Amino acid sequence: MTTIARSALHKISDELWEIAHANWKGFDHWAEEVDAGLLDAPRVRELGEQANRLGGFAAMSAVCKQAFYDRLDGPDDALARAAVCDLNYRWHGIGDWQH
């Protein structure tokens, strides 16, 4: 993967984190609401499509890892876990991404 592609993937993962963080109202809200709105912005799907164009499933997985999995077991653990769950739903059907 080129340096340019890696840089683009970092930007995508940073933007995903910003979207999730801005919409986070706590675990209880996320768990109790039918659609808590954590990652329901149309931009989230666009970011998944961009990652897919840059490198398919591997690029999408790298974005998810950097945006959320790398934050597991840290101070943002609950948000990261909820975001992974939501991301799987929002990206379903982009390339090889399935939830």
N, C-alpha and C positions, 0 to 999 in steps of 0.2 A: 504494500500500500504506500502510496506517495505521501510526502510530507504535507502536501496540499490537502489530500483526502483526510489525513489524520487531523489536521487543523479544522477542517469542516466538521468532522465528527465530534471534536471537542466542543465546537460552537453549538452543535445540535444538542449534545448532552447538557451543556450549561443552560441552554434555553429551556429544555424540558424541566430541569431542576427548578429554575425560576418560576415556571408556570405552576408546578406542583406546590412549591413553597408559598407562592402568593395565594393559592386557593385552599391551603391547609387550615382547617378549623379544629383540628384535634382528632384523635382516633375515634372517640365515641361518636362524633358527628359523622365521620366517614363510615363507620360500621352500621349506624342506625339509619342513615338516609338512603333511599333507593338510588338516587343519583346525586352524590355529594359534590359533584362538579370538580373533582380534583384535576382530572386531565380531559375534561370534555370539550375543551376549546378545539375548533377545527384546525388550528395551527399544529396541534399534537400529531394529527394524522399526516399533515404536510411534512412535518419533520421526519416521520417514519418513512415516507416516500422518498425524501431526499437521501436519507441514510441508505435505503435500499438501492437507489441509483448509484450511490458511491461504492457499494461493495456487497450488496445483497444481505443475506441473513447474518453473515459474519459482522458486517458493519453495524447492522441494527443491534446485534447482541453486544457489540463493543460499546455502543451508545448507552444501552440499558445498564450495562455494568458500571460505566463511569458515572452516569447520572444517579443511579439508585443503589445497585448492589454494593458499591464501594462505601456506601454510607450505612450499611447494616451494622448492627452492634455498636453504633456510636450514638451521639446525642440526638440524631435525627432518625433513629431506627424505625419508629412507628410510621413516620411519613414515608420513608424509603420503601418499607414493606407494602404500604397501601398503594404507593405509586407504581410499584412493579405489577401489582394485581390489576390496577386500572390500565396500565400501559399494555398489558397482554390483551385486554379487551379492545382497546382503542386501535391497536395495530393489527388486529386479526385480519388476515387476508391480504396484507401487504407482502408481496413476494411470497416467501415460504413461512412467514410468521403466522403461527396458529396459537390460540389460547387453549 
